[in-house]
């Protein structure tokens, strides 16, 4: 017999849980960026949810403007799509062609 189940919330509305090491990183970044005129560079291995941590940091700081610098445009799309329930305006400029 098949029983009906409750539909889960759409993915875009769910907030993935951070692991303990990610929470420590998030807390450190937010604590540092609350200082006046501070800057930060979050460095972590591939696949460790840097995008998610950065989005959470921007949310915690109630940032109105965030600059994302990435080496390839695919990572810009990943950042925009990773946790926003609505599409955000995406402005980017292709890097200049190298002069040989």
C-alpha positions in Angstrom: 0.0 0.0 0.0 1.3 3.4 -0.9 0.8 6.2 1.6 0.8 9.9 0.7 3.7 11.9 2.1 4.0 15.5 2.7 5.8 17.4 0.0 9.1 18.7 1.0 9.9 22.4 0.8 11.4 23.5 -2.5 15.2 23.3 -2.6 15.6 27.1 -3.0 13.7 27.7 0.3 15.7 25.1 2.3 18.9 26.3 4.0 21.5 23.5 3.9 23.0 22.9 7.3 26.7 23.9 7.8 29.1 21.4 9.2 31.0 22.3 12.4 34.2 23.3 10.5 32.1 25.5 8.2 30.3 27.1 11.2 33.7 27.9 12.7 34.9 29.5 9.5 31.6 31.4 9.1 31.9 32.7 12.7 35.5 33.8 12.2 34.7 35.6 8.9 31.7 37.4 10.3 33.6 38.4 13.5 36.5 39.7 11.5 34.4 41.6 9.0 32.5 43.4 11.7 35.6 45.4 12.4 35.7 48.8 10.7 37.5 48.8 7.2 38.3 45.1 7.4 38.8 42.8 4.4 38.8 39.1 4.3 39.9 36.2 2.0 38.2 32.9 2.7 40.4 30.0 1.6 39.3 26.5 1.7 39.7 23.3 -0.3 37.6 22.5 -3.4 34.1 21.2 -2.5 34.0 22.6 1.0 31.0 24.9 0.5 32.9 28.2 0.3 30.0 29.6 -1.8 27.5 28.7 0.9 29.7 30.1 3.7 30.2 33.3 1.8 26.4 33.7 1.3 25.8 33.0 5.0 28.4 35.6 5.9 26.8 38.2 3.6 23.4 37.4 5.2 24.8 37.6 8.7 26.4 41.0 8.0 23.2 42.2 6.2 25.4 43.2 3.3 23.8 45.3 0.6 26.6 44.8 -1.9 28.9 41.9 -2.3 31.8 41.7 -4.8 32.5 38.2 -6.1 35.7 37.7 -8.1 35.9 34.3 -9.8 38.3 32.9 -12.5 35.5 31.5 -14.6 31.9 32.7 -15.2 30.4 29.3 -14.3 31.4 30.0 -10.7 29.5 33.3 -10.8 26.3 31.5 -11.8 27.0 29.0 -9.0 27.3 31.8 -6.5 24.1 33.5 -7.7 22.1 30.3 -7.6 23.4 28.9 -4.4 20.8 29.9 -1.8 18.8 32.7 -3.2 15.1 32.0 -3.5 14.7 34.6 -6.3 17.0 35.3 -9.2 19.4 38.2 -8.6 20.7 40.6 -11.2 23.9 39.3 -12.6 26.4 41.8 -14.0 29.6 40.5 -15.3 32.3 41.5 -17.7 34.2 38.9 -19.7 37.9 39.2 -19.0 40.0 40.9 -21.7 41.6 38.7 -24.2 45.3 38.2 -23.4 47.6 40.2 -25.7 50.2 37.9 -27.3 
